């Protein structure tokens, strides 16, 4: 028993070390200034679009696998949703991002259920004990609401259901359906940014950018969704 516990701790620590190495590698090779630079984005836009047009299925598969890995490494959905909309458009991009995030979150849930269960229960069970009865009443419906309203960092939200022993089926489909609305909004914004880059050789001002319908409509939808989510959270998470 003690040996198995030590093995779990070792694997859990190895996972955390891999996450740290991955994040260190990513930010060592790509600075925030670089990946947000207009010229950098513009110079790579045509490359990715042409690559996608030549082999949509293969590039979609690679993107989904990378999204899966990103989420499993405790990443969150917003960056990949923007990138997915930028490369694949809002419809196909939303589907790919949602699929990658869902599979990645499910793998993380399975991993956490086996190796991190005691740690998660010790640190989070008391804080969220009021949700246990809600999940027992109708697991899928409440898990779907839990995913829809968010309010918890994505990586933590992927692991918290371990406390409530959510079934794998409900976890997978509840995650996929629950994250679709927010991902669609962010993916639409990414698609709008791609159209702006394609239509403008020079960078435009922030004011000009947010006045474009491709940009301000997704932003307004996101703010409305955020407002609704805040109200829903107060109801859902209250004691």
N, C-alpha and C positions, 0 to 999 in steps of 0.2 A: 504493500500500500504506500509506504513512504517512498519507495523507489519510483513508483508511478508518479507520485506527486512531484518528486524531483525532476523527472523527465518532462512533465508538463511545464514546470517553471523554466527549465532550460530552453524548451522550444519557444515558450512565450517570450523569454528574454532575447532569443535569437531573432524572432520576428521583429521585436522593437529595434534591435540593432540594424536589421535590414532596412527598416523604414527610415531610420536616421541616415544610413548610408545613401539611400535613394534620394532623400531630400537634399542632402549635402551635394550629391552629384548634380542634381537638377539645377540648383541655384548657383553652383560653381560654373556651369556651362551656359546658363541663360540668366542674365541679370534682369531685374524688373524694368530697368530703363531700355534694355535691348528689345525685349519682347513687346513693349508698348510703343516702340519707336515707329513712326508712320512709314518711313522708308524701308525699315526691316519687314514690316507687315506687307507693304506693297510689293516688294521684290520677291516675296515668297508666295503671294496670292496666286499668280498665274501658274506657278509650279504645282501647287497643290490641286488647283482646279483641273489642270491638264492631266495630272496623275489620276484624279478621280474619274474623269471622262474616259480615259483609256481602259480602266479596269475597275468599274464601280464595285463589283462584288468583292474582289480581293482587298481593295482599300477599305471598304466598309468593315470587312472582317478584321483587318489589322487595327482599325480605329476602335472597334468594339473590344478587342482583346486588350488594347492599351488602356481603355477606359476602365475595364474590369480590374486591371492591375493597379491603376491609379486609386480606385476606390478601396481595393483590398489593402493598399498601403496607407490607408486612413485619409485619402484625398477627398475633396468635396466636389459636388456636381457642377457648380457654376462655371469654372474655367473650361471644362470639357463641353459643356452645353454651348458656350459662346463659340468654341472652336468647331463643334459639330454643325452649328447653324452656318458658320462662316464657310465651311467646306461643302457641306451636303445640302444646305437649304433647311428651311424650318420643319418640313414634314418628315423627310427621311432622316434628317439630323436628329430630330426629337426621338424618333423610334430607336435609332442606334445608341444615343446617349442613355435613354431610359433602359434599354436592354443591357448595355454594359454596366451601368450603375446598379441595376437590379441583381445581375449575376455576381458582380463584385461584392455587393452588400451581403448577398446570400452566402458566398464563400467565407466572408468575414464573420458572419453569424455562426456558421458551422465551426469555424476555427475557434471563435471566442467561447462557444458552448462547451467545447472540449478542454481548452487550455486556459481560459481566462474567467471561467464561471465564478469561482470563489472570489476572485479579485473584484469583479463587477458587482456581485451581490453585496460584498462588504462595503463598497464605496458608494453604491447608488440605490440599493434596495430600500433603505429607509426614506430617502428623499422622494422616491416615486411610488411608495407603498399604496398611495391613494388610487393609483391606476390599476392595481391588481384586480379589484372587484369589477371594474369596468371591462377589463379584458376577459374575465370569466363569464360575463353576461353574454357577450357576442364577440368572440375573438376577432373574426375577420372585419366586421364593421368598425370596431374600435381601433383596430390596427390600421385600417384604411384612413380613418380620421386622423390618427396619430401621424401618418405619413403626409397627409394633405396639409395640415396646419403647421407642421415643422416646429420651429422655435428652439430646437436643440441642435447643436453642431452635428453635421451629417455623420461623421465617424462614430460619435457617441450614440446617436439615434439608431445606428445600425446594430449596436451591441446591447443597448438597453433591453430589447425584447427577450434577451436571455433570462432576465429576472422573471418574466411571465411565462416562460416555456411556450412561446408562440410556435405553432406547427410550421413545418417547412413550407407547406403548400400555401398557407395563409400569409406567411412572411413574403414569399416570392411574388404572388399576385397582388397582395396588398401594397408592397413596395412599388411594383411596376405601375399600377394604376394611381397610387397616391402621389408619386413624384411627377407624373405626366404634366399636370397644369403648370407648375412652376418651371419645369424644364422647357416646355413649349414657349413660354414667354421669353426666357433667356435665350433659347435657340433662335427665336424670331429676331431678337436684338442682334445676335451674331450674324444672321442672314442680312439684316439691314446694314450692318457695318461692312459686309462684303460688297454690297451694292454701292456703298459710298466710296470704297477704295477703288472699285472698278471704274467708277464714273468720274473720279477726281485724281488728276496726276499730282497735285500738290495737296498738302494737308490743309484742312479747313479749320476755322476757329471753333471753339467749344459751343458758342452760341449758334453758329450756323449748323453745327452737327445736330444739336438737340432739337432744332426747329424742323428737321427733315422728318416726314411722316414715318419713314422706315425705322427711325430711332425713337421719336417721342411716343408713338403709339404703344410699342412694347414696354416702354418705361412707365407710362400711365397705367397700363394693365398690371404691371408688376407692383406698383404702389397701391392699386386697388386690392390686388390679391394679398398684399402684405397687411393692409388695414383689416381686411376680413379675417385673415389668419390670427392677428393680434386679438381680436374680439373672440374668435373661436377658442384660442388658447386659454383665455381667462375662464371660459366655461369648462373646457375639457380638463384642465389641470387643477381646477379648484378642488379643495378638500370636500 
